[in-house]
């Protein structure tokens, strides 16, 4: 896996937030909770493919939204984006 500056920042920020990060030959897995993970796979050509696994359901995800999904919190310290489909806010 080619660790680009984007991936290095993502790994560092994830660890600093307390998420578990697993790196293998062509995959990075950021474990948010027991039921939720972000998976980033890198093709042989260097293309990144992002997925979110929630409650056993895996969905494709836009690379540009990864930081927002992982690191956006409201004023109460709750993650803002909690639902992959439409990004519904928790508690609304």
Backbone as JSON, one array per atom type, in Angstrom:
{
  "sequence": "XXXXXXXXXXXXXXXXXXXXXXXXXXXXXXXXXXXXXXXXXXXXXXXXXXXXXXXXXXXXXXXXXXXXXXXXXXXXXXXXXXXXXXXXXXXX",
  "N": [[0.85, -1.17, 0.0], [0.55, 2.16, -0.86], [1.29, 4.73, 1.12], [-0.09, 7.67, 1.13], [0.05, 11.3, 1.64], [-2.6, 12.04, 2.32], [-3.66, 9.58, 3.33], [-1.88, 9.16, 5.45], [-2.47, 11.35, 7.14], [-5.13, 10.71, 7.69], [-4.9, 8.25, 9.07], [-3.35, 9.07, 11.3], [-5.05, 11.04, 12.46], [-7.27, 9.46, 13.04], [-6.27, 7.64, 14.95], [-5.59, 9.5, 16.95], [-8.15, 10.28, 17.68], [-9.0, 8.12, 19.02], [-9.88, 5.89, 17.68], [-9.59, 2.51, 16.53], [-7.1, 1.41, 14.33], [-6.35, -0.51, 11.54], [-3.93, -1.71, 9.38], [-3.3, -3.23, 6.33], [-1.96, -5.08, 3.53], [-3.28, -3.94, 1.23], [-5.32, -2.48, 2.3], [-7.01, -0.35, 4.61], [-8.46, -0.25, 7.73], [-10.65, 1.46, 9.75], [-11.82, 1.29, 12.84], [-14.68, 2.31, 14.29], [-16.7, 1.67, 16.11], [-18.02, -1.35, 17.62], [-19.91, -2.05, 15.75], [-19.48, -0.48, 13.53], [-17.42, 0.59, 10.9], [-14.87, 2.13, 8.87], [-13.64, 1.44, 5.73], [-10.88, 1.44, 3.66], [-9.71, 0.78, 0.55], [-6.98, 0.17, -1.63], [-6.25, 0.17, -5.02], [-4.12, -1.58, -7.39], [-3.28, 0.38, -9.12], [-3.26, 2.58, -7.54], [-5.63, 3.87, -6.94], [-8.14, 4.93, -4.64], [-10.68, 3.33, -2.81], [-13.53, 3.7, -0.94], [-15.4, 2.5, 1.82], [-18.18, 2.0, 4.01], [-18.98, 0.17, 6.8], [-21.75, -0.74, 8.48], [-23.45, -2.23, 11.04], [-23.15, -4.7, 9.77], [-23.77, -4.16, 7.12], [-22.4, -3.17, 4.12], [-21.46, -0.23, 2.48], [-20.7, 1.74, -0.38], [-18.64, 4.68, -0.43], [-17.97, 8.17, -0.66], [-14.75, 9.42, -1.12], [-14.05, 12.07, -0.46], [-15.71, 12.68, 1.63], [-14.89, 11.35, 3.88], [-13.38, 12.5, 6.06], [-15.27, 14.3, 7.17], [-17.24, 12.47, 7.92], [-15.92, 10.9, 9.87], [-14.85, 12.75, 11.75], [-16.46, 15.0, 12.41], [-18.08, 16.7, 14.93], [-20.8, 17.65, 17.1], [-21.77, 20.4, 19.3], [-22.1, 19.03, 21.66], [-20.41, 16.96, 21.66], [-21.11, 14.77, 20.17], [-20.99, 12.6, 17.39], [-21.67, 14.07, 14.29], [-22.52, 13.0, 11.8], [-24.38, 10.26, 11.38], [-25.84, 8.46, 9.91], [-25.45, 6.67, 7.02], [-26.97, 6.87, 4.66], [-27.97, 9.72, 3.43], [-26.99, 11.09, 5.58], [-28.23, 11.61, 8.2], [-28.77, 13.57, 11.11], [-27.94, 12.72, 14.47], [-30.4, 12.36, 16.98], [-32.23, 14.09, 15.86]],
  "CA": [[0.0, 0.0, 0.0], [1.27, 3.43, -0.94], [0.74, 5.64, 2.12], [-0.05, 9.05, 0.65], [-0.19, 12.26, 2.73], [-4.01, 11.92, 2.73], [-3.8, 8.4, 4.17], [-1.1, 9.37, 6.68], [-3.28, 12.24, 8.0], [-6.32, 9.97, 8.1], [-4.48, 7.28, 10.09], [-2.95, 9.82, 12.49], [-6.24, 11.66, 13.05], [-8.11, 8.38, 13.57], [-5.65, 7.17, 16.19], [-5.73, 10.57, 17.93], [-9.55, 10.29, 18.12], [-9.25, 6.91, 19.79], [-10.35, 4.79, 16.84], [-8.61, 1.46, 16.22], [-6.74, 1.44, 12.91], [-5.67, -1.72, 11.08], [-3.38, -1.51, 8.04], [-2.79, -4.45, 5.7], [-1.27, -4.87, 2.26], [-3.98, -3.0, 0.34], [-6.55, -2.06, 2.97], [-6.97, 0.29, 5.92], [-9.76, -0.35, 8.41], [-10.78, 2.32, 10.92], [-12.93, 0.77, 13.63], [-15.32, 3.36, 15.07], [-17.35, 0.94, 17.2], [-18.14, -2.76, 17.27], [-20.82, -2.2, 14.62], [-19.24, 0.54, 12.49], [-16.04, 0.72, 10.44], [-14.57, 2.71, 7.57], [-12.67, 0.6, 5.04], [-10.29, 2.08, 2.48], [-8.92, -0.16, -0.24], [-6.18, 0.81, -2.67], [-6.01, -0.71, -6.16], [-2.73, -1.63, -7.84], [-3.0, 1.65, -9.79], [-3.23, 3.63, -6.53], [-6.96, 4.44, -6.71], [-8.72, 4.61, -3.34], [-12.1, 3.0, -2.76], [-13.94, 3.82, 0.45], [-16.63, 1.81, 2.19], [-18.58, 2.07, 5.41], [-19.67, -1.02, 7.27], [-22.58, -0.45, 9.65], [-24.33, -3.34, 11.4], [-22.98, -5.76, 8.79], [-24.11, -3.7, 5.78], [-21.28, -2.41, 3.55], [-21.88, 0.72, 1.46], [-19.65, 2.55, -1.0], [-18.62, 6.0, 0.19], [-17.16, 9.16, -1.35], [-13.49, 9.69, -0.41], [-14.02, 13.44, 0.04], [-16.55, 12.8, 2.83], [-14.37, 10.53, 4.98], [-13.04, 13.32, 7.23], [-16.51, 14.76, 7.78], [-17.91, 11.33, 8.54], [-15.2, 10.43, 11.05], [-14.36, 13.72, 12.72], [-17.35, 16.13, 12.68], [-18.83, 16.56, 16.18], [-21.59, 18.82, 17.46], [-21.31, 21.06, 20.53], [-22.22, 18.11, 22.78], [-19.42, 15.9, 21.5], [-21.71, 13.63, 19.47], [-20.69, 12.62, 15.95], [-22.76, 14.69, 13.54], [-23.01, 12.12, 10.74], [-24.59, 8.95, 11.96], [-26.55, 7.59, 8.98], [-24.79, 6.74, 5.72], [-27.94, 7.3, 3.65], [-28.47, 11.06, 3.67], [-26.32, 11.7, 6.72], [-29.16, 12.15, 9.19], [-28.15, 13.93, 12.38], [-28.46, 11.99, 15.61], [-31.25, 13.13, 17.87], [-33.13, 15.0, 15.14]],
  "C": [[0.89, 1.23, 0.0], [0.61, 4.41, 0.03], [0.96, 7.07, 1.65], [-0.21, 10.0, 1.83], [-1.64, 12.22, 3.24], [-4.2, 10.75, 3.68], [-3.05, 8.55, 5.49], [-1.87, 10.26, 7.65], [-4.5, 11.51, 8.54], [-5.98, 8.98, 9.22], [-4.14, 8.01, 11.39], [-4.16, 10.42, 13.2], [-7.14, 10.6, 13.68], [-7.57, 7.86, 14.9], [-5.79, 8.23, 17.29], [-7.15, 10.69, 18.47], [-9.9, 9.05, 18.94], [-9.81, 5.75, 19.0], [-9.22, 3.76, 16.68], [-8.36, 1.47, 14.72], [-5.92, 0.18, 12.59], [-5.21, -1.48, 9.64], [-2.86, -2.85, 7.54], [-2.22, -4.09, 4.34], [-1.96, -3.86, 1.35], [-5.24, -2.43, 0.98], [-6.25, -1.39, 4.31], [-8.37, 0.18, 6.5], [-9.72, 0.52, 9.65], [-12.02, 1.85, 11.67], [-13.45, 1.88, 14.54], [-15.99, 2.76, 16.3], [-17.42, -0.52, 16.78], [-18.99, -2.97, 16.02], [-20.52, -1.28, 13.45], [-17.75, 0.66, 12.18], [-15.99, 1.45, 9.11], [-13.46, 1.85, 6.97], [-12.19, 1.33, 3.8], [-9.41, 1.05, 1.8], [-8.19, 0.61, -1.33], [-5.91, -0.21, -3.78], [-4.51, -0.7, -6.51], [-2.31, -0.34, -8.54], [-2.98, 2.82, -8.81], [-4.56, 4.3, -6.26], [-7.48, 4.0, -5.34], [-10.21, 4.37, -3.48], [-12.5, 2.96, -1.3], [-15.29, 3.15, 0.67], [-16.9, 2.06, 3.66], [-19.35, 0.8, 5.72], [-20.42, -0.64, 8.54], [-23.54, -1.61, 9.87], [-24.32, -4.44, 10.33], [-23.32, -5.39, 7.36], [-22.97, -2.82, 5.27], [-21.8, -1.54, 2.42], [-20.67, 1.45, 0.91], [-19.76, 3.97, -0.47], [-17.66, 6.91, -0.57], [-15.92, 9.51, -0.52], [-13.46, 11.09, 0.2], [-14.82, 13.62, 1.32], [-16.0, 12.05, 4.04], [-14.07, 11.37, 6.22], [-14.29, 13.82, 7.93], [-17.19, 13.62, 8.53], [-17.23, 10.92, 9.85], [-15.03, 11.49, 12.14], [-15.25, 14.92, 12.99], [-18.19, 15.83, 13.93], [-19.65, 17.81, 16.43], [-21.08, 19.38, 18.79], [-21.4, 20.16, 21.76], [-21.24, 16.94, 22.69], [-19.97, 14.64, 20.85], [-21.35, 13.73, 17.99], [-21.89, 13.11, 15.17], [-23.36, 13.71, 12.54], [-23.15, 10.71, 11.29], [-25.27, 7.98, 11.01], [-25.95, 7.76, 7.6], [-25.74, 7.27, 4.65], [-28.49, 8.66, 4.04], [-27.85, 11.77, 4.85], [-27.3, 12.37, 7.68], [-28.4, 12.48, 10.47], [-28.77, 13.11, 13.5], [-29.34, 12.91, 16.43], [-32.21, 14.07, 17.18], [-34.33, 14.22, 14.67]]
}
